[in-house]
Amino acid sequence: MMDQDTQAVIERLTDALATSGLSLRRFAHALGTSPSRFSAYRSGQTAPSAAFLLRAERIAAALSEARRDKIPSSIDAIDALRRAAKRGDEDWTYALALELRDRLHDILARHRELAAAWEAQPPAVEPRWKALSAAFVGHEFNNAGLTAPKWTDVERLDEEWVLDTPRLTEAEIKQQTPDWLAERNIFIAAKDLITA
């Protein structure tokens, strides 16, 4: 027979999963755990930490609210980036990365309560785009005075990635790159970070 507290935790995790609107696999990934571990929590075999339970509820509620209000989450934004990168159009993928950053800036300014929808770990994407989106998201959270989501703490790229800018040499691009990008081995001229 299961004790009352364990049953309450199971019910709260089950409610969080339903609220998130995601499959068990995607919700577990969004929380940074495996589907098997999440299932173990939901069956009462293993007890999650209080922090995990609260994060699951917070992220699920924010994902639900963002979906209701048609506001993108990290999952939506990175999924769009992943699809564009698969098509091989780097210019379009970069434009989407800038749009991701700009939308997040607006969300954190106008809908700060939805910041948790960007704490959700997004789907896997090619390492360069993962590093760039993590840099953009981490930078926007820091500028808003918030702790950056755990998923944005990705390793710097092994090789330099210099985005081509007409009429600038590679050295000029590197010189004009903000430190928060350069430290991830990504080099983008400051003017290419400005959107209309």
Secondary structure in CASP SS format (residue, H / E / C, confidence):
PFRMAT SS
TARGET T0000
AUTHOR 0000-0000-0000
METHOD secondary structure of the structure
MODEL  1
M C 1.00
M C 1.00
D C 1.00
Q H 1.00
D H 1.00
T H 1.00
Q H 1.00
A H 1.00
V H 1.00
I H 1.00
E H 1.00
R H 1.00
L H 1.00
T H 1.00
D H 1.00
A H 1.00
L H 1.00
A H 1.00
T H 1.00
S H 1.00
G C 1.00
L C 1.00
S C 1.00
L H 1.00
R H 1.00
R H 1.00
F H 1.00
A H 1.00
H H 1.00
A H 1.00
L C 1.00
G C 1.00
T C 1.00
S C 1.00
P H 1.00
S H 1.00
R H 1.00
F H 1.00
S H 1.00
A H 1.00
Y H 1.00
R H 1.00
S H 1.00
G C 1.00
Q C 1.00
T C 1.00
A C 1.00
P C 1.00
S C 1.00
A H 1.00
A H 1.00
F H 1.00
L H 1.00
L H 1.00
R H 1.00
A H 1.00
E H 1.00
R H 1.00
I H 1.00
A H 1.00
A H 1.00
A H 1.00
L H 1.00
S H 1.00
E H 1.00
A H 1.00
R H 1.00
R H 1.00
D C 1.00
K C 1.00
I C 1.00
P C 1.00
S C 1.00
S H 1.00
I H 1.00
D H 1.00
A H 1.00
I H 1.00
D H 1.00
A H 1.00
L H 1.00
R H 1.00
R H 1.00
A H 1.00
A H 1.00
K H 1.00
R H 1.00
G C 1.00
D C 1.00
E H 1.00
D H 1.00
W H 1.00
T H 1.00
Y H 1.00
A H 1.00
L H 1.00
A H 1.00
L H 1.00
E H 1.00
L H 1.00
R H 1.00
D H 1.00
R H 1.00
L H 1.00
H H 1.00
D H 1.00
I H 1.00
L H 1.00
A H 1.00
R H 1.00
H C 1.00
R H 1.00
E H 1.00
L H 1.00
A H 1.00
A H 1.00
A H 1.00
W H 1.00
E C 1.00
A C 1.00
Q C 1.00
P C 1.00
P C 1.00
A C 1.00
V C 1.00
E C 1.00
P H 1.00
R H 1.00
W H 1.00
K H 1.00
A H 1.00
L H 1.00
S H 1.00
A H 1.00
A H 1.00
F H 1.00
V H 1.00
G H 1.00
H H 1.00
E H 1.00
F H 1.00
N H 1.00
N H 1.00
A C 1.00
G C 1.00
L C 1.00
T C 1.00
A C 1.00
P C 1.00
K H 1.00
W H 1.00
T H 1.00
D C 1.00
V C 1.00
E C 1.00
R C 1.00
L C 1.00
D C 1.00
E C 1.00
E C 1.00
W E 1.00
V E 1.00
L C 1.00
D C 1.00
T C 1.00
P C 1.00
R C 1.00
L C 1.00
T C 1.00
E H 1.00
A H 1.00
E H 1.00
I H 1.00
K H 1.00
Q H 1.00
Q H 1.00
T C 1.00
P C 1.00
D H 1.00
W H 1.00
L H 1.00
A H 1.00
E C 1.00
R C 1.00
N C 1.00
I E 1.00
F E 1.00
I C 1.00
A C 1.00
A H 1.00
K H 1.00
D H 1.00
L H 1.00
I C 1.00
T C 1.00
A C 1.00
END
